Amino acid sequence: MYHEPEVIERFHTDRGDIQLQKREDHYEIIYNGTFLMATYNGESERLLVSRALERCKNPCKIMIGGLGVGFSLEEALTDSRVSKVDVVEIEEAIIQWNRTYLAQVSGHALDNPRAKVIHTDLVKWINETHGTYDAICLDIDNGPDWTVSESNTGLYSEQGINALIKLLRYNGVISYWSATESTEFVDYLKLFFEEVEVEAVPQPRGEPDYIYLASSPKIKH
């Protein structure tokens, strides 16, 4: 049976409208009228992080692009080797929802002293920060072929990929989340990295989610 969602909060931002709604026991986030994320299945968001950490010999410092409903952050904090997680999130509403309505979903991950949320535009920030990371995990919009915010397309460009490589420590890994399969993006990543892996994550309904893992940059810095 279809249940109409209950709108919890809606905000208008410079990038458009963002809405938190509740459907039975779960929350959904809608961005400019497009479904963005929900709390009913976080397997692929967790795998985005765990698969990257598995490939790191010493994942001490992690960066997550996109806070979402907190699944990826919570997963990073379950690894005792991780001493710091920087989460870059552009939407103030998403940060506040993670501190209130969504706090229990992620085990109050934002309250963990190892977690730091950075409220800014990720595309801009990666070109300005001097930090470096053992793993960079990106869950931005719905993936390289389906960006809800046009500015985020820069993450998947030559400039964006090279900016991320500069933030990557030796033996580091970059992981990308996507709601759709993109063989074109995989081929593009192979221009920049010696090792590129793809993992399909089956979903209860609809097509699988995809995780793209890239390591061993061809450009040394």
Residue pairs with C-beta under 8 A, 6 or more apart in sequence:
3 23
3 24
5 21
5 22
5 23
5 28
6 21
6 22
6 23
7 19
7 20
7 21
8 20
8 21
8 22
8 27
8 101
9 19
9 20
9 93
9 97
10 17
10 18
10 19
10 20
11 17
11 18
11 19
11 93
13 91
13 93
15 32
15 90
15 91
15 149
15 151
16 31
16 32
16 149
17 31
17 32
17 33
18 29
18 30
18 31
18 32
18 91
18 93
18 94
19 29
19 30
19 31
20 27
20 28
20 29
20 93
20 97
20 101
21 27
21 28
21 29
21 30
22 28
26 38
26 39
26 40
27 38
27 39
27 69
27 97
27 101
27 102
27 105
28 35
28 37
28 38
28 39
29 36
29 37
29 38
29 68
29 69
29 94
29 97
30 36
31 148
31 149
32 148
32 149
34 142
34 148
36 141
36 142
36 148
37 45
37 68
37 69
38 69
39 69
39 102
39 105
41 203
41 204
42 69
42 71
43 201
44 177
44 201
44 203
44 209
44 210
44 211
45 68
45 69
45 71
45 72
45 75
45 139
45 177
46 71
46 72
46 74
46 75
47 199
47 201
47 211
48 72
48 75
48 137
48 138
48 139
48 175
48 176
48 177
48 211
49 62
49 64
49 72
49 75
49 76
49 135
49 137
49 175
50 75
50 79
51 175
51 199
51 211
51 213
52 59
52 135
52 136
52 137
52 173
52 174
52 175
52 213
53 59
53 62
53 76
53 79
53 81
53 82
53 135
55 173
55 213
55 215
56 134
56 135
56 171
56 172
56 173
57 171
58 81
58 134
59 79
59 81
59 82
59 134
59 135
60 81
60 82
60 83
60 84
60 134
61 82
61 83
61 84
61 85
61 86
61 131
61 132
61 133
61 134
61 169
62 76
62 82
62 84
62 85
62 86
62 133
62 134
62 135
62 136
62 137
63 85
63 86
63 87
63 88
63 131
63 133
63 135
63 136
63 137
63 167
64 72
64 73
64 76
64 85
64 86
64 87
64 88
64 137
64 138
64 139
65 88
65 122
65 136
65 137
65 138
65 139
65 140
65 155
66 72
66 87
66 88
66 89
66 122
66 138
66 139
66 140
67 73
67 87
67 89
67 94
67 95
67 98
67 117
68 94
68 139
69 98
69 102
69 105
69 106
70 98
70 102
70 103
70 105
70 106
70 109
70 110
71 105
71 106
72 137
72 139
73 85
73 87
73 106
73 109
73 110
73 115
74 106
74 107
74 109
76 82
76 85
76 137
77 85
77 109
77 112
77 114
77 115
82 114
83 114
84 114
84 116
85 114
85 115
85 116
86 116
86 118
86 131
86 133
87 115
87 116
87 117
87 118
88 118
88 120
88 122
88 125
89 95
89 117
89 118
89 119
90 119
90 120
90 121
90 122
92 119
95 110
95 117
95 119
98 106
98 109
98 110
99 110
103 110
103 111
109 115
110 117
118 125
121 151
122 138
122 140
122 152
122 155
123 151
123 152
123 154
123 155
123 160
126 155
126 160
126 163
126 164
126 167
127 163
129 167
131 167
132 167
132 168
132 169
133 167
133 168
133 169
133 172
134 169
134 171
134 172
134 173
135 172
135 173
135 174
135 175
136 164
136 167
136 168
136 172
136 173
136 174
136 175
137 174
137 175
137 177
138 155
138 164
138 174
138 175
138 176
138 177
139 177
140 147
140 152
140 155
140 177
141 147
141 148
141 149
141 152
142 148
142 178
142 179
142 180
143 176
143 177
143 178
143 179
143 180
143 182
143 185
143 210
144 156
144 176
144 178
144 182
144 185
145 178
145 180
145 182
145 184
145 185
146 178
146 179
146 180
147 153
154 160
155 161
155 164
156 176
156 185
156 188
161 189
161 192
162 192
162 219
164 174
165 174
165 192
165 217
165 219
165 221
166 221
168 174
168 217
171 215
172 215
173 213
173 214
173 215
174 193
174 213
174 214
174 215
175 211
175 212
175 213
175 214
176 185
176 211
176 212
176 214
177 209
177 210
177 211
178 185
178 209
178 210
178 211
178 212
179 207
179 209
179 210
180 207
180 210
181 200
181 207
181 208
181 210
182 210
182 212
185 212
186 196
186 198
186 212
189 196
189 212
189 214
190 196
191 218
192 214
192 217
192 218
192 219
193 214
193 215
193 216
193 217
193 218
194 215
194 216
194 217
194 218
195 213
195 214
195 215
195 216
196 212
196 213
196 214
197 212
197 213
197 214
198 210
198 211
198 212
198 213
199 210
199 211
199 213
200 208
200 209
200 210
201 208
201 209
201 210
201 211
202 208
203 209
